[in-house]
Amino acid sequence: MIKKEDQLISLFGSMPPKGDRSSMDWKSIRRQAKEEWLKKLENREQIKHP
């Protein structure tokens, strides 16, 4: 089972720093974070089952 802290840490770097005033809305940020998480998950699965 994955701890909630690990899930939160995995999102580190997926959002711009607080001082960055980019025009990304929250929905776009969440979509980007999800895509990055899915890529990491897919890479782990490929390593387990070459």
ModelCIF file with pLDDT and N, C-alpha, C, O atoms, coordinates in Angstrom:
data_MODEL
#
_entry.id   MODEL 
#
_entity.id                         1 
_entity.type                       polymer 
_entity.pdbx_number_of_molecules   1 
#
_entity_poly.entity_id                      1 
_entity_poly.type                           'polypeptide(L)' 
_entity_poly.nstd_linkage                   no 
_entity_poly.nstd_monomer                   no 
_entity_poly.pdbx_seq_one_letter_code       MIKKEDQLISLFGSMPPKGDRSSMDWKSIRRQAKEEWLKKLENREQIKHP 
_entity_poly.pdbx_seq_one_letter_code_can   MIKKEDQLISLFGSMPPKGDRSSMDWKSIRRQAKEEWLKKLENREQIKHP 
_entity_poly.pdbx_strand_id                 A 
#
loop_
_entity_poly_seq.entity_id 
_entity_poly_seq.num 
_entity_poly_seq.mon_id 
_entity_poly_seq.hetero 
1 1  MET n 
1 2  ILE n 
1 3  LYS n 
1 4  LYS n 
1 5  GLU n 
1 6  ASP n 
1 7  GLN n 
1 8  LEU n 
1 9  ILE n 
1 10 SER n 
1 11 LEU n 
1 12 PHE n 
1 13 GLY n 
1 14 SER n 
1 15 MET n 
1 16 PRO n 
1 17 PRO n 
1 18 LYS n 
1 19 GLY n 
1 20 ASP n 
1 21 ARG n 
1 22 SER n 
1 23 SER n 
1 24 MET n 
1 25 ASP n 
1 26 TRP n 
1 27 LYS n 
1 28 SER n 
1 29 ILE n 
1 30 ARG n 
1 31 ARG n 
1 32 GLN n 
1 33 ALA n 
1 34 LYS n 
1 35 GLU n 
1 36 GLU n 
1 37 TRP n 
1 38 LEU n 
1 39 LYS n 
1 40 LYS n 
1 41 LEU n 
1 42 GLU n 
1 43 ASN n 
1 44 ARG n 
1 45 GLU n 
1 46 GLN n 
1 47 ILE n 
1 48 LYS n 
1 49 HIS n 
1 50 PRO n 
#
_struct_asym.id          A 
_struct_asym.entity_id   1 
#
loop_
_ma_qa_metric.id 
_ma_qa_metric.mode 
_ma_qa_metric.name 
_ma_qa_metric.software_group_id 
_ma_qa_metric.type 
1 global pLDDT . pLDDT 
2 local  pLDDT . pLDDT 
#
_ma_qa_metric_global.metric_id      1 
_ma_qa_metric_global.metric_value   77.02 
_ma_qa_metric_global.model_id       1 
_ma_qa_metric_global.ordinal_id     1 
#
loop_
_ma_qa_metric_local.label_asym_id 
_ma_qa_metric_local.label_comp_id 
_ma_qa_metric_local.label_seq_id 
_ma_qa_metric_local.metric_id 
_ma_qa_metric_local.metric_value 
_ma_qa_metric_local.model_id 
_ma_qa_metric_local.ordinal_id 
A MET 1  2 50.00 1 1  
A ILE 2  2 50.00 1 2  
A LYS 3  2 54.00 1 3  
A LYS 4  2 56.00 1 4  
A GLU 5  2 59.00 1 5  
A ASP 6  2 70.00 1 6  
A GLN 7  2 73.00 1 7  
A LEU 8  2 73.00 1 8  
A ILE 9  2 75.00 1 9  
A SER 10 2 78.00 1 10 
A LEU 11 2 78.00 1 11 
A PHE 12 2 76.00 1 12 
A GLY 13 2 74.00 1 13 
A SER 14 2 75.00 1 14 
A MET 15 2 72.00 1 15 
A PRO 16 2 68.00 1 16 
A PRO 17 2 69.00 1 17 
A LYS 18 2 69.00 1 18 
A GLY 19 2 65.00 1 19 
A ASP 20 2 58.00 1 20 
A ARG 21 2 62.00 1 21 
A SER 22 2 63.00 1 22 
A SER 23 2 73.00 1 23 
A MET 24 2 77.00 1 24 
A ASP 25 2 86.00 1 25 
A TRP 26 2 88.00 1 26 
A LYS 27 2 91.00 1 27 
A SER 28 2 89.00 1 28 
A ILE 29 2 88.00 1 29 
A ARG 30 2 92.00 1 30 
A ARG 31 2 92.00 1 31 
A GLN 32 2 91.00 1 32 
A ALA 33 2 93.00 1 33 
A LYS 34 2 94.00 1 34 
A GLU 35 2 93.00 1 35 
A GLU 36 2 93.00 1 36 
A TRP 37 2 92.00 1 37 
A LEU 38 2 92.00 1 38 
A LYS 39 2 92.00 1 39 
A LYS 40 2 91.00 1 40 
A LEU 41 2 88.00 1 41 
A GLU 42 2 88.00 1 42 
A ASN 43 2 86.00 1 43 
A ARG 44 2 83.00 1 44 
A GLU 45 2 78.00 1 45 
A GLN 46 2 79.00 1 46 
A ILE 47 2 77.00 1 47 
A LYS 48 2 71.00 1 48 
A HIS 49 2 67.00 1 49 
A PRO 50 2 60.00 1 50 
#
loop_
_atom_site.group_PDB 
_atom_site.id 
_atom_site.type_symbol 
_atom_site.label_atom_id 
_atom_site.label_alt_id 
_atom_site.label_comp_id 
_atom_site.label_asym_id 
_atom_site.label_entity_id 
_atom_site.label_seq_id 
_atom_site.pdbx_PDB_ins_code 
_atom_site.Cartn_x 
_atom_site.Cartn_y 
_atom_site.Cartn_z 
_atom_site.occupancy 
_atom_site.B_iso_or_equiv 
_atom_site.pdbx_formal_charge 
_atom_site.auth_seq_id 
_atom_site.auth_comp_id 
_atom_site.auth_asym_id 
_atom_site.auth_atom_id 
_atom_site.pdbx_PDB_model_num 
ATOM 1   N N  . MET A 1 1  ? 0.844  -1.191 0.000   1.00 50.00 ? 1  MET A N  1 
ATOM 2   C CA . MET A 1 1  ? 0.000  0.000  0.000   1.00 50.00 ? 1  MET A CA 1 
ATOM 3   C C  . MET A 1 1  ? 0.884  1.247  0.000   1.00 50.00 ? 1  MET A C  1 
ATOM 4   O O  . MET A 1 1  ? 1.897  1.291  0.698   1.00 50.00 ? 1  MET A O  1 
ATOM 5   N N  . ILE A 1 2  ? 0.511  2.235  -0.763  1.00 50.00 ? 2  ILE A N  1 
ATOM 6   C CA . ILE A 1 2  ? 1.274  3.477  -0.851  1.00 50.00 ? 2  ILE A CA 1 
ATOM 7   C C  . ILE A 1 2  ? 0.754  4.458  0.196   1.00 50.00 ? 2  ILE A C  1 
ATOM 8   O O  . ILE A 1 2  ? -0.451 4.668  0.334   1.00 50.00 ? 2  ILE A O  1 
ATOM 9   N N  . LYS A 1 3  ? 1.685  5.044  0.919   1.00 54.00 ? 3  LYS A N  1 
ATOM 10  C CA . LYS A 1 3  ? 1.300  6.044  1.912   1.00 54.00 ? 3  LYS A CA 1 
ATOM 11  C C  . LYS A 1 3  ? 0.924  7.336  1.200   1.00 54.00 ? 3  LYS A C  1 
ATOM 12  O O  . LYS A 1 3  ? 1.440  7.622  0.119   1.00 54.00 ? 3  LYS A O  1 
ATOM 13  N N  . LYS A 1 4  ? 0.038  8.110  1.791   1.00 56.00 ? 4  LYS A N  1 
ATOM 14  C CA . LYS A 1 4  ? -0.385 9.368  1.204   1.00 56.00 ? 4  LYS A CA 1 
ATOM 15  C C  . LYS A 1 4  ? 0.792  10.333 1.047   1.00 56.00 ? 4  LYS A C  1 
ATOM 16  O O  . LYS A 1 4  ? 0.836  11.098 0.084   1.00 56.00 ? 4  LYS A O  1 
ATOM 17  N N  . GLU A 1 5  ? 1.744  10.304 1.983   1.00 59.00 ? 5  GLU A N  1 
ATOM 18  C CA . GLU A 1 5  ? 2.889  11.209 1.889   1.00 59.00 ? 5  GLU A CA 1 
ATOM 19  C C  . GLU A 1 5  ? 3.675  10.911 0.609   1.00 59.00 ? 5  GLU A C  1 
ATOM 20  O O  . GLU A 1 5  ? 4.144  11.835 -0.055  1.00 59.00 ? 5  GLU A O  1 
ATOM 21  N N  . ASP A 1 6  ? 3.820  9.633  0.260   1.00 70.00 ? 6  ASP A N  1 
ATOM 22  C CA . ASP A 1 6  ? 4.546  9.270  -0.947  1.00 70.00 ? 6  ASP A CA 1 
ATOM 23  C C  . ASP A 1 6  ? 3.850  9.798  -2.192  1.00 70.00 ? 6  ASP A C  1 
ATOM 24  O O  . ASP A 1 6  ? 4.508  10.235 -3.135  1.00 70.00 ? 6  ASP A O  1 
ATOM 25  N N  . GLN A 1 7  ? 2.530  9.759  -2.198  1.00 73.00 ? 7  GLN A N  1 
ATOM 26  C CA . GLN A 1 7  ? 1.783  10.272 -3.340  1.00 73.00 ? 7  GLN A CA 1 
ATOM 27  C C  . GLN A 1 7  ? 1.986  11.782 -3.469  1.00 73.00 ? 7  GLN A C  1 
ATOM 28  O O  . GLN A 1 7  ? 2.150  12.298 -4.574  1.00 73.00 ? 7  GLN A O  1 
ATOM 29  N N  . LEU A 1 8  ? 1.973  12.473 -2.357  1.00 73.00 ? 8  LEU A N  1 
ATOM 30  C CA . LEU A 1 8  ? 2.162  13.916 -2.375  1.00 73.00 ? 8  LEU A CA 1 
ATOM 31  C C  . LEU A 1 8  ? 3.570  14.268 -2.848  1.00 73.00 ? 8  LEU A C  1 
ATOM 32  O O  . LEU A 1 8  ? 3.754  15.179 -3.656  1.00 73.00 ? 8  LEU A O  1 
ATOM 33  N N  . ILE A 1 9  ? 4.558  13.540 -2.338  1.00 75.00 ? 9  ILE A N  1 
ATOM 34  C CA . ILE A 1 9  ? 5.940  13.802 -2.736  1.00 75.00 ? 9  ILE A CA 1 
ATOM 35  C C  . ILE A 1 9  ? 6.131  13.542 -4.221  1.00 75.00 ? 9  ILE A C  1 
ATOM 36  O O  . ILE A 1 9  ? 6.923  14.229 -4.865  1.00 75.00 ? 9  ILE A O  1 
ATOM 37  N N  . SER A 1 10 ? 5.423  12.564 -4.781  1.00 78.00 ? 10 SER A N  1 
ATOM 38  C CA . SER A 1 10 ? 5.580  12.253 -6.197  1.00 78.00 ? 10 SER A CA 1 
ATOM 39  C C  . SER A 1 10 ? 5.116  13.408 -7.087  1.00 78.00 ? 10 SER A C  1 
ATOM 40  O O  . SER A 1 10 ? 5.494  13.474 -8.256  1.00 78.00 ? 10 SER A O  1 
ATOM 41  N N  . LEU A 1 11 ? 4.311  14.306 -6.551  1.00 78.00 ? 11 LEU A N  1 
ATOM 42  C CA . LEU A 1 11 ? 3.846  15.458 -7.323  1.00 78.00 ? 11 LEU A CA 1 
ATOM 43  C C  . LEU A 1 11 ? 4.830  16.623 -7.280  1.00 78.00 ? 11 LEU A C  1 
ATOM 44  O O  . LEU A 1 11 ? 4.641  17.620 -7.977  1.00 78.00 ? 11 LEU A O  1 
ATOM 45  N N  . PHE A 1 12 ? 5.888  16.503 -6.458  1.00 76.00 ? 12 PHE A N  1 
ATOM 46  C CA . PHE A 1 12 ? 6.857  17.583 -6.341  1.00 76.00 ? 12 PHE A CA 1 
ATOM 47  C C  . PHE A 1 12 ? 7.415  17.935 -7.716  1.00 76.00 ? 12 PHE A C  1 
ATOM 48  O O  . PHE A 1 12 ? 7.850  17.050 -8.453  1.00 76.00 ? 12 PHE A O  1 
ATOM 49  N N  . GLY A 1 13 ? 7.407  19.187 -8.058  1.00 74.00 ? 13 GLY A N  1 
ATOM 50  C CA . GLY A 1 13 ? 7.934  19.656 -9.332  1.00 74.00 ? 13 GLY A CA 1 
ATOM 51  C C  . GLY A 1 13 ? 6.908  19.649 -10.454 1.00 74.00 ? 13 GLY A C  1 
ATOM 52  O O  . GLY A 1 13 ? 7.206  20.121 -11.552 1.00 74.00 ? 13 GLY A O  1 
ATOM 53  N N  . SER A 1 14 ? 5.721  19.134 -10.216 1.00 75.00 ? 14 SER A N  1 
ATOM 54  C CA . SER A 1 14 ? 4.715  19.088 -11.274 1.00 75.00 ? 14 SER A CA 1 
ATOM 55  C C  . SER A 1 14 ? 3.960  20.407 -11.411 1.00 75.00 ? 14 SER A C  1 
ATOM 56  O O  . SER A 1 14 ? 3.265  20.629 -12.402 1.00 75.00 ? 14 SER A O  1 
ATOM 57  N N  . MET A 1 15 ? 4.097  21.268 -10.429 1.00 72.00 ? 15 MET A N  1 
ATOM 58  C CA . MET A 1 15 ? 3.462  22.582 -10.485 1.00 72.00 ? 15 MET A CA 1 
ATOM 59  C C  . MET A 1 15 ? 4.544  23.654 -10.486 1.00 72.00 ? 15 MET A C  1 
ATOM 60  O O  . MET A 1 15 ? 5.612  23.465 -9.904  1.00 72.00 ? 15 MET A O  1 
ATOM 61  N N  . PRO A 1 16 ? 4.269  24.779 -11.139 1.00 68.00 ? 16 PRO A N  1 
ATOM 62  C CA . PRO A 1 16 ? 5.268  25.850 -11.148 1.00 68.00 ? 16 PRO A CA 1 
ATOM 63  C C  . PRO A 1 16 ? 5.482  26.408 -9.740  1.00 68.00 ? 16 PRO A C  1 
ATOM 64  O O  . PRO A 1 16 ? 4.588  26.319 -8.899  1.00 68.00 ? 16 PRO A O  1 
ATOM 65  N N  . PRO A 1 17 ? 6.661  26.982 -9.478  1.00 69.00 ? 17 PRO A N  1 
ATOM 66  C CA . PRO A 1 17 ? 6.918  27.578 -8.160  1.00 69.00 ? 17 PRO A CA 1 
ATOM 67  C C  . PRO A 1 17 ? 5.903  28.677 -7.855  1.00 69.00 ? 17 PRO A C  1 
ATOM 68  O O  . PRO A 1 17 ? 5.296  29.246 -8.762  1.00 69.00 ? 17 PRO A O  1 
ATOM 69  N N  . LYS A 1 18 ? 5.731  28.962 -6.583  1.00 69.00 ? 18 LYS A N  1 
ATOM 70  C CA . LYS A 1 18 ? 4.742  29.945 -6.139  1.00 69.00 ? 18 LYS A CA 1 
ATOM 71  C C  . LYS A 1 18 ? 4.936  31.304 -6.808  1.00 69.00 ? 18 LYS A C  1 
ATOM 72  O O  . LYS A 1 18 ? 3.954  31.982 -7.109  1.00 69.00 ? 18 LYS A O  1 
ATOM 73  N N  . GLY A 1 19 ? 6.164  31.709 -7.044  1.00 65.00 ? 19 GLY A N  1 
ATOM 74  C CA . GLY A 1 19 ? 6.433  33.002 -7.649  1.00 65.00 ? 19 GLY A CA 1 
ATOM 75  C C  . GLY A 1 19 ? 6.156  33.046 -9.139  1.00 65.00 ? 19 GLY A C  1 
ATOM 76  O O  . GLY A 1 19 ? 6.111  34.131 -9.720  1.00 65.00 ? 19 GLY A O  1 
ATOM 77  N N  . ASP A 1 20 ? 5.968  31.894 -9.776  1.00 58.00 ? 20 ASP A N  1 
ATOM 78  C CA . ASP A 1 20 ? 5.711  31.839 -11.214 1.00 58.00 ? 20 ASP A CA 1 
ATOM 79  C C  . ASP A 1 20 ? 4.259  32.230 -11.469 1.00 58.00 ? 20 ASP A C  1 
ATOM 80  O O  . ASP A 1 20 ? 3.342  31.625 -10.912 1.00 58.00 ? 20 ASP A O  1 
ATOM 81  N N  . ARG A 1 21 ? 4.059  33.210 -12.285 1.00 62.00 ? 21 ARG A N  1 
ATOM 82  C CA . ARG A 1 21 ? 2.705  33.693 -12.571 1.00 62.00 ? 21 ARG A CA 1 
ATOM 83  C C  . ARG A 1 21 ? 2.215  33.191 -13.929 1.00 62.00 ? 21 ARG A C  1 
ATOM 84  O O  . ARG A 1 21 ? 1.639  33.953 -14.705 1.00 62.00 ? 21 ARG A O  1 
ATOM 85  N N  . SER A 1 22 ? 2.444  31.916 -14.210 1.00 63.00 ? 22 SER A N  1 
ATOM 86  C CA . SER A 1 22 ? 2.015  31.365 -15.493 1.00 63.00 ? 22 SER A CA 1 
ATOM 87  C C  . SER A 1 22 ? 0.492  31.330 -15.552 1.00 63.00 ? 22 SER A C  1 
ATOM 88  O O  . SER A 1 22 ? -0.184 31.444 -14.530 1.00 63.00 ? 22 SER A O  1 
ATOM 89  N N  . SER A 1 23 ? -0.031 31.172 -16.744 1.00 73.00 ? 23 SER A N  1 
ATOM 90  C CA . SER A 1 23 ? -1.473 31.234 -16.915 1.00 73.00 ? 23 SER A CA 1 
ATOM 91  C C  . SER A 1 23 ? -2.140 29.850 -16.910 1.00 73.00 ? 23 SER A C  1 
ATOM 92  O O  . SER A 1 23 ? -3.274 29.708 -17.366 1.00 73.00 ? 23 SER A O  1 
ATOM 93  N N  . MET A 1 24 ? -1.436 28.831 -16.396 1.00 77.00 ? 24 MET A N  1 
ATOM 94  C CA . MET A 1 24 ? -2.046 27.505 -16.325 1.00 77.00 ? 24 MET A CA 1 
ATOM 95  C C  . MET A 1 24 ? -3.159 27.499 -15.283 1.00 77.00 ? 24 MET A C  1 
ATOM 96  O O  . MET A 1 24 ? -2.985 27.974 -14.161 1.00 77.00 ? 24 MET A O  1 
ATOM 97  N N  . ASP A 1 25 ? -4.291 26.959 -15.674 1.00 86.00 ? 25 ASP A N  1 
ATOM 98  C CA . ASP A 1 25 ? -5.375 26.831 -14.701 1.00 86.00 ? 25 ASP A CA 1 
ATOM 99  C C  . ASP A 1 25 ? -5.220 25.516 -13.942 1.00 86.00 ? 25 ASP A C  1 
ATOM 100 O O  . ASP A 1 25 ? -4.431 24.654 -14.329 1.00 86.00 ? 25 ASP A O  1 
ATOM 101 N N  . TRP A 1 26 ? -5.977 25.371 -12.865 1.00 88.00 ? 26 TRP A N  1 
ATOM 102 C CA . TRP A 1 26 ? -5.842 24.204 -11.992 1.00 88.00 ? 26 TRP A CA 1 
ATOM 103 C C  . TRP A 1 26 ? -6.136 22.907 -12.749 1.00 88.00 ? 26 TRP A C  1 
ATOM 104 O O  . TRP A 1 26 ? -5.476 21.896 -12.509 1.00 88.00 ? 26 TRP A O  1 
ATOM 105 N N  . LYS A 1 27 ? -7.103 22.920 -13.645 1.00 91.00 ? 27 LYS A N  1 
ATOM 106 C CA . LYS A 1 27 ? -7.460 21.722 -14.403 1.00 91.00 ? 27 LYS A CA 1 
ATOM 107 C C  . LYS A 1 27 ? -6.276 21.264 -15.265 1.00 91.00 ? 27 LYS A C  1 
ATOM 108 O O  . LYS A 1 27 ? -6.006 20.067 -15.356 1.00 91.00 ? 27 LYS A O  1 
ATOM 109 N N  . SER A 1 28 ? -5.581 22.196 -15.885 1.00 89.00 ? 28 SER A N  1 
ATOM 110 C CA . SER A 1 28 ? -4.410 21.870 -16.705 1.00 89.00 ? 28 SER A CA 1 
ATOM 111 C C  . SER A 1 28 ? -3.268 21.319 -15.860 1.00 89.00 ? 28 SER A C  1 
ATOM 112 O O  . SER A 1 28 ? -2.579 20.381 -16.262 1.00 89.00 ? 28 SER A O  1 
ATOM 113 N N  . ILE A 1 29 ? -3.080 21.903 -14.704 1.00 88.00 ? 29 ILE A N  1 
ATOM 114 C CA . ILE A 1 29 ? -2.025 21.448 -13.793 1.00 88.00 ? 29 ILE A CA 1 
ATOM 115 C C  . ILE A 1 29 ? -2.306 20.014 -13.348 1.00 88.00 ? 29 ILE A C  1 
ATOM 116 O O  . ILE A 1 29 ? -1.404 19.177 -13.348 1.00 88.00 ? 29 ILE A O  1 
ATOM 117 N N  . ARG A 1 30 ? -3.547 19.729 -12.969 1.00 92.00 ? 30 ARG A N  1 
ATOM 118 C CA . ARG A 1 30 ? -3.912 18.373 -12.545 1.00 92.00 ? 30 ARG A CA 1 
ATOM 119 C C  . ARG A 1 30 ? -3.741 17.369 -13.685 1.00 92.00 ? 30 ARG A C  1 
ATOM 120 O O  . ARG A 1 30 ? -3.261 16.258 -13.462 1.00 92.00 ? 30 ARG A O  1 
ATOM 121 N N  . ARG A 1 31 ? -4.129 17.751 -14.899 1.00 92.00 ? 31 ARG A N  1 
ATOM 122 C CA . ARG A 1 31 ? -3.987 16.863 -16.050 1.00 92.00 ? 31 ARG A CA 1 
ATOM 123 C C  . ARG A 1 31 ? -2.509 16.559 -16.307 1.00 92.00 ? 31 ARG A C  1 
ATOM 124 O O  . ARG A 1 31 ? -2.141 15.409 -16.552 1.00 92.00 ? 31 ARG A O  1 
ATOM 125 N N  . GLN A 1 32 ? -1.680 17.574 -16.252 1.00 91.00 ? 32 GLN A N  1 
ATOM 126 C CA . GLN A 1 32 ? -0.245 17.391 -16.472 1.00 91.00 ? 32 GLN A CA 1 
ATOM 127 C C  . GLN A 1 32 ? 0.353  16.487 -15.393 1.00 91.00 ? 32 GLN A C  1 
ATOM 128 O O  . GLN A 1 32 ? 1.149  15.599 -15.699 1.00 91.00 ? 32 GLN A O  1 
ATOM 129 N N  . ALA A 1 33 ? -0.024 16.708 -14.144 1.00 93.00 ? 33 ALA A N  1 
ATOM 130 C CA . ALA A 1 33 ? 0.488  15.871 -13.051 1.00 93.00 ? 33 ALA A CA 1 
ATOM 131 C C  . ALA A 1 33 ? 0.051  14.425 -13.243 1.00 93.00 ? 33 ALA A C  1 
ATOM 132 O O  . ALA A 1 33 ? 0.839  13.506 -13.017 1.00 93.00 ? 33 ALA A O  1 
ATOM 133 N N  . LYS A 1 34 ? -1.192 14.214 -13.656 1.00 94.00 ? 34 LYS A N  1 
ATOM 134 C CA . LYS A 1 34 ? -1.694 12.856 -13.878 1.00 94.00 ? 34 LYS A CA 1 
ATOM 135 C C  . LYS A 1 34 ? -0.937 12.177 -15.011 1.00 94.00 ? 34 LYS A C  1 
ATOM 136 O O  . LYS A 1 34 ? -0.574 11.006 -14.900 1.00 94.00 ? 34 LYS A O  1 
ATOM 137 N N  . GLU A 1 35 ? -0.696 12.901 -16.098 1.00 93.00 ? 35 GLU A N  1 
ATOM 138 C CA . GLU A 1 35 ? 0.050  12.337 -17.229 1.00 93.00 ? 35 GLU A CA 1 
ATOM 139 C C  . GLU A 1 35 ? 1.458  11.934 -16.807 1.00 93.00 ? 35 GLU A C  1 
ATOM 140 O O  . GLU A 1 35 ? 1.936  10.862 -17.178 1.00 93.00 ? 35 GLU A O  1 
ATOM 141 N N  . GLU A 1 36 ? 2.120  12.782 -16.038 1.00 93.00 ? 36 GLU A N  1 
ATOM 142 C CA . GLU A 1 36 ? 3.467  12.466 -15.568 1.00 93.00 ? 36 GLU A CA 1 
ATOM 143 C C  . GLU A 1 36 ? 3.455  11.261 -14.642 1.00 93.00 ? 36 GLU A C  1 
ATOM 144 O O  . GLU A 1 36 ? 4.349  10.418 -14.714 1.00 93.00 ? 36 GLU A O  1 
ATOM 145 N N  . TRP A 1 37 ? 2.450  11.166 -13.769 1.00 92.00 ? 37 TRP A N  1 
ATOM 146 C CA . TRP A 1 37 ? 2.330  10.033 -12.853 1.00 92.00 ? 37 TRP A CA 1 
ATOM 147 C C  . TRP A 1 37 ? 2.110  8.737  -13.636 1.00 92.00 ? 37 TRP A C  1 
ATOM 148 O O  . TRP A 1 37 ? 2.714  7.710  -13.325 1.00 92.00 ? 37 TRP A O  1 
ATOM 149 N N  . LEU A 1 38 ? 1.242  8.789  -14.655 1.00 92.00 ? 38 LEU A N  1 
ATOM 150 C CA . LEU A 1 38 ? 0.981  7.597  -15.468 1.00 92.00 ? 38 LEU A CA 1 
ATOM 151 C C  . LEU A 1 38 ? 2.224  7.149  -16.226 1.00 92.00 ? 38 LEU A C  1 
ATOM 152 O O  . LEU A 1 38 ? 2.459  5.949  -16.374 1.00 92.00 ? 38 LEU A O  1 
ATOM 153 N N  . LYS A 1 39 ? 3.020  8.099  -16.707 1.00 92.00 ? 39 LYS A N  1 
ATOM 154 C CA . LYS A 1 39 ? 4.273  7.745  -17.395 1.00 92.00 ? 39 LYS A CA 1 
ATOM 155 C C  . LYS A 1 39 ? 5.232  7.039  -16.435 1.00 92.00 ? 39 LYS A C  1 
ATOM 156 O O  . LYS A 1 39 ? 5.862  6.047  -16.800 1.00 92.00 ? 39 LYS A O  1 
ATOM 157 N N  . LYS A 1 40 ? 5.340  7.551  -15.216 1.00 91.00 ? 40 LYS A N  1 
ATOM 158 C CA . LYS A 1 40 ? 6.209  6.917  -14.220 1.00 91.00 ? 40 LYS A CA 1 
ATOM 159 C C  . LYS A 1 40 ? 5.723  5.508  -13.914 1.00 91.00 ? 40 LYS A C  1 
ATOM 160 O O  . LYS A 1 40 ? 6.521  4.576  -13.820 1.00 91.00 ? 40 LYS A O  1 
ATOM 161 N N  . LEU A 1 41 ? 4.422  5.356  -13.761 1.00 88.00 ? 41 LEU A N  1 
ATOM 162 C CA . LEU A 1 41 ? 3.839  4.046  -13.475 1.00 88.00 ? 41 LEU A CA 1 
ATOM 163 C C  . LEU A 1 41 ? 4.103  3.084  -14.630 1.00 88.00 ? 41 LEU A C  1 
ATOM 164 O O  . LEU A 1 41 ? 4.452  1.925  -14.407 1.00 88.00 ? 41 LEU A O  1 
ATOM 165 N N  . GLU A 1 42 ? 3.938  3.555  -15.846 1.00 88.00 ? 42 GLU A N  1 
ATOM 166 C CA . GLU A 1 42 ? 4.178  2.727  -17.029 1.00 88.00 ? 42 GLU A CA 1 
ATOM 167 C C  . GLU A 1 42 ? 5.644  2.302  -17.097 1.00 88.00 ? 42 GLU A C  1 
ATOM 168 O O  . GLU A 1 42 ? 5.941  1.151  -17.420 1.00 88.00 ? 42 GLU A O  1 
ATOM 169 N N  . ASN A 1 43 ? 6.550  3.211  -16.798 1.00 86.00 ? 43 ASN A N  1 
ATOM 170 C CA . ASN A 1 43 ? 7.982  2.886  -16.801 1.00 86.00 ? 43 ASN A CA 1 
ATOM 171 C C  . ASN A 1 43 ? 8.304  1.832  -15.753 1.00 86.00 ? 43 ASN A C  1 
ATOM 172 O O  . ASN A 1 43 ? 9.117  0.942  -16.004 1.00 86.00 ? 43 ASN A O  1 
ATOM 173 N N  . ARG A 1 44 ? 7.688  1.915  -14.597 1.00 83.00 ? 44 ARG A N  1 
ATOM 174 C CA . ARG A 1 44 ? 7.912  0.906  -13.552 1.00 83.00 ? 44 ARG A CA 1 
ATOM 175 C C  . ARG A 1 44 ? 7.436  -0.464 -14.009 1.00 83.00 ? 44 ARG A C  1 
ATOM 176 O O  . ARG A 1 44 ? 8.102  -1.470 -13.764 1.00 83.00 ? 44 ARG A O  1 
ATOM 177 N N  . GLU A 1 45 ? 6.287  -0.507 -14.670 1.00 78.00 ? 45 GLU A N  1 
ATOM 178 C CA . GLU A 1 45 ? 5.738  -1.769 -15.153 1.00 78.00 ? 45 GLU A CA 1 
ATOM 179 C C  . GLU A 1 45 ? 6.651  -2.378 -16.228 1.00 78.00 ? 45 GLU A C  1 
ATOM 180 O O  . GLU A 1 45 ? 6.825  -3.596 -16.276 1.00 78.00 ? 45 GLU A O  1 
ATOM 181 N N  . GLN A 1 46 ? 7.229  -1.538 -17.082 1.00 79.00 ? 46 GLN A N  1 
ATOM 182 C CA . GLN A 1 46 ? 8.123  -2.031 -18.131 1.00 79.00 ? 46 GLN A CA 1 
ATOM 183 C C  . GLN A 1 46 ? 9.392  -2.617 -17.517 1.00 79.00 ? 46 GLN A C  1 
ATOM 184 O O  . GLN A 1 46 ? 9.932  -3.599 -18.027 1.00 79.00 ? 46 GLN A O  1 
ATOM 185 N N  . ILE A 1 47 ? 9.861  -2.028 -16.439 1.00 77.00 ? 47 ILE A N  1 
ATOM 186 C CA . ILE A 1 47 ? 11.054 -2.536 -15.766 1.00 77.00 ? 47 ILE A CA 1 
ATOM 187 C C  . ILE A 1 47 ? 10.758 -3.882 -15.129 1.00 77.00 ? 47 ILE A C  1 
ATOM 188 O O  . ILE A 1 47 ? 11.592 -4.786 -15.189 1.00 77.00 ? 47 ILE A O  1 
ATOM 189 N N  . LYS A 1 48 ? 9.587  -4.035 -14.520 1.00 71.00 ? 48 LYS A N  1 
ATOM 190 C CA . LYS A 1 48 ? 9.211  -5.288 -13.876 1.00 71.00 ? 48 LYS A CA 1 
ATOM 191 C C  . LYS A 1 48 ? 8.993  -6.414 -14.887 1.00 71.00 ? 48 LYS A C  1 
ATOM 192 O O  . LYS A 1 48 ? 9.304  -7.572 -14.607 1.00 71.00 ? 48 LYS A O  1 
ATOM 193 N N  . HIS A 1 49 ? 8.459  -6.074 -16.060 1.00 67.00 ? 49 HIS A N  1 
ATOM 194 C CA . HIS A 1 49 ? 8.110  -7.077 -17.066 1.00 67.00 ? 49 HIS A CA 1 
ATOM 195 C C  . HIS A 1 49 ? 8.748  -6.727 -18.410 1.00 67.00 ? 49 HIS A C  1 
ATOM 196 O O  . HIS A 1 49 ? 8.058  -6.274 -19.323 1.00 67.00 ? 49 HIS A O  1 
ATOM 197 N N  . PRO A 1 50 ? 10.063 -6.935 -18.538 1.00 60.00 ? 50 PRO A N  1 
ATOM 198 C CA . PRO A 1 50 ? 10.729 -6.573 -19.802 1.00 60.00 ? 50 PRO A CA 1 
ATOM 199 C C  . PRO A 1 50 ? 10.295 -7.427 -20.978 1.00 60.00 ? 50 PRO A C  1 
ATOM 200 O O  . PRO A 1 50 ? 10.774 -7.230 -22.095 1.00 60.00 ? 50 PRO A O  1 
#
